[in-house]
Amino acid sequence: MKVKPKHLSCIGVCCFLLAARIVEEKCNIPSTYDVIRISQCKCTASDIKRMEKIISEKLHYELEATTALNFLHLYHTVMLCHTSERKDILSLDKLEAQLKACNCQLTFSKAKPSVLALCLLSLEVETLKSVELLEILLLVKKHSKINDTEFFYWRELVSTCLAEYSSPECCKPNLKKLVWIVSRRTVQNLHNSNYSVPELPTISEQGCFDESESEDSCEDMSCGKERLSSSPPRGQECGFFFSFQVAWTDTVLPTVEIECSVSQFKACVQISKQ
C-alpha cells in the first residue's frame, strides 16, 4: 500500500501499538497518549484510532501472522529432534541475530517466511559441515514443498547479506560521538514536552483539606481564623500586620477578604516610623 510521507510517523506508531498488544502483557502496554508524547508525532489519539482500523483492514484482521521467526524456531526444533549430535551445535541465538540482519534490508520483505528461515539454516549447516544435519535439512525442504529455484535465489541473497554483516567494516566500532541534528522547532517541542507533565499533582483551591490531617493542624487553622477576625492588642498591631504580609507572599492561597479599620492601619504606620 502506498502512503504519503507525512503519514509515516502515524503508521509507525500504530504498528508499534498493534504489535505491543499482541506480544506484551496487558499491564506492559503503554497508553496511546504516552506513545504520542514520547514519539513526538504530530497526530492525535483519534488519528491513531483511525489508522489502526485502516491497517487492520489491510491485513484482513490477521495480526498474528506466521513470520520467518516462527519457521526458524520450528525448523530448529525438528532438526534437533532428529539428530544424534550435540543439541547446542545449532545456536538459535545466532540464527535469530542473522534473521534480524536480513530483516533490516527491504529486499527480504518480499521473501516467503519459510524460505528465508530455511536459507539461514542451510548456510549454518554448510558452515558446520555436518552430513547428518544436511540430510535432515533436505527432508525438511522436501516436506515444505520449497522450489529449488526460489530456494537458491534467496539463499544467495542471504549469503551476501550475512557476508556484509560479518565484514570488518560492519563490526568495527564507530568512535565518533552520536550527534542528533534536529531543527529549532523540534528542539522547542522537545523542551515543551519535558515541562508538559507536572511533577506534583495540582492543589485544589476549593478550601478542601484531606481528612487524614492531624487534629493539631486543624486547631492551628481555627486559631488563625479567630486571630484574623478579632483585633489584636495595640502593641502587637504592627507585628501582626507585617507577619501576615510575609506569610501571604510565601504561600498561594485562595482570595481572602480582610477587613482592617483605618485606625488600625494608621497605628501600624506610626509605630513603624518610631
WODAHU-V60279 format. One record per pair of residues at least 12 apart in sequence whose ideal C-beta (glycine too) atoms are under 10 Angstrom apart, sorted by the first residue. I is the first residue (numbers start at 1). J is the second residue. Records with the same first field share a line. If there is no record, write none. Layout:
# WODAHU-V60279
I=J / J
This chain:
# WODAHU-V60279
1=54 / 55 / 58
3=51 / 54
6=42 / 43
7=43 / 47 / 51 / 54
8=41
9=36 / 39 / 40 / 41 / 42 / 43
10=36 / 39 / 41 / 42 / 43 / 44 / 47 / 48 / 50 / 51 / 52 / 54
11=41 / 43 / 51 / 52 / 54 / 55
12=39 / 41 / 51
13=32 / 35 / 36 / 38 / 39 / 41 / 43 / 47 / 48 / 51 / 52
14=32 / 35 / 41 / 43 / 47 / 48 / 49 / 50 / 51 / 52 / 53 / 54 / 55 / 56
15=51 / 52 / 55
16=30 / 35 / 39
17=29 / 30 / 31 / 32 / 35 / 36 / 48 / 51 / 52 / 55
18=51 / 52 / 55 / 56 / 59 / 63
19=63
20=35
21=52 / 63
22=63 / 64 / 65
23=64
31=45
32=44 / 45 / 46 / 48 / 49 / 52
33=45 / 48
34=197
35=48
36=48
37=193 / 196 / 197
38=193
40=182 / 186 / 189 / 190 / 193
42=189
65=113
66=113 / 114
67=99 / 103 / 113 / 116 / 117
68=99 / 102 / 103 / 108 / 111 / 112 / 113 / 114 / 115 / 116 / 117 / 118 / 119 / 120
69=95 / 96 / 99 / 100 / 103 / 113 / 116 / 117
70=113 / 114 / 117
71=99 / 112 / 113 / 114 / 115 / 116 / 117 / 118 / 120 / 121 / 144
72=92 / 95 / 96 / 98 / 99 / 113 / 114 / 116 / 117 / 118 / 120 / 121
73=92 / 95 / 96 / 117
74=114 / 117 / 140 / 144
75=90 / 95 / 114 / 117 / 118 / 120 / 121 / 122 / 136 / 137 / 140 / 141 / 144
76=90 / 91 / 92 / 95 / 96 / 117 / 120 / 121 / 124
77=92
78=121 / 136 / 137 / 139 / 140 / 143
79=121 / 124 / 125 / 130 / 132 / 133 / 136 / 137 / 139 / 140
80=92 / 133 / 136
81=136
82=132 / 133 / 135 / 136 / 139 / 140
83=130 / 132 / 133 / 135 / 136
84=132
85=128 / 130 / 132 / 133
89=124 / 125 / 128 / 130 / 133
90=121 / 124 / 125 / 128 / 130 / 133
91=124
94=120 / 124 / 127
95=117 / 120 / 121 / 123 / 124
96=120
97=162 / 165
98=119 / 120 / 121 / 123 / 124 / 158 / 161 / 162 / 165 / 166
99=113 / 116 / 117 / 120 / 158
100=165
101=120 / 158 / 161 / 162 / 164 / 165 / 166 / 170
102=116 / 119 / 120 / 154 / 157 / 158 / 161 / 162 / 165
103=116 / 161
104=161 / 165
105=157 / 158 / 160 / 161 / 164 / 165
107=154 / 157 / 158 / 160 / 161
108=154 / 157 / 158 / 161
110=154
111=150 / 153 / 154 / 157 / 158
112=144 / 146 / 147 / 150 / 151 / 154
114=140 / 141 / 144 / 145 / 146 / 151
115=141 / 144 / 146 / 147 / 150 / 151 / 153 / 154 / 155 / 158
116=154 / 155 / 157 / 158
117=140 / 144
118=137 / 140 / 141 / 144 / 146 / 151 / 154 / 155 / 158
119=146 / 150 / 151 / 152 / 153 / 154 / 155 / 156 / 157 / 158 / 159 / 162
120=154 / 155 / 158 / 159 / 162
121=133 / 136 / 137 / 140 / 141
122=134 / 137 / 138 / 140 / 141 / 151 / 152 / 154 / 155 / 158 / 159
123=155 / 158 / 159 / 162
124=137 / 162
125=137 / 138
126=155 / 159
203=252 / 253
204=254
205=252 / 253 / 254 / 255
206=254
207=253 / 254
209=221
224=244 / 247
225=256
227=240 / 244
228=240 / 244 / 256 / 258 / 259
229=258 / 259
231=260 / 261 / 263 / 264
232=264
234=264 / 267 / 268 / 271
235=267 / 271
236=271
237=260 / 263 / 264 / 265 / 267 / 268 / 270 / 271
238=264 / 267 / 268 / 269 / 270 / 271 / 272 / 274
239=268 / 271
240=264 / 268
241=260 / 264 / 265 / 267 / 268 / 269 / 271 / 272
242=268 / 272
244=258 / 260
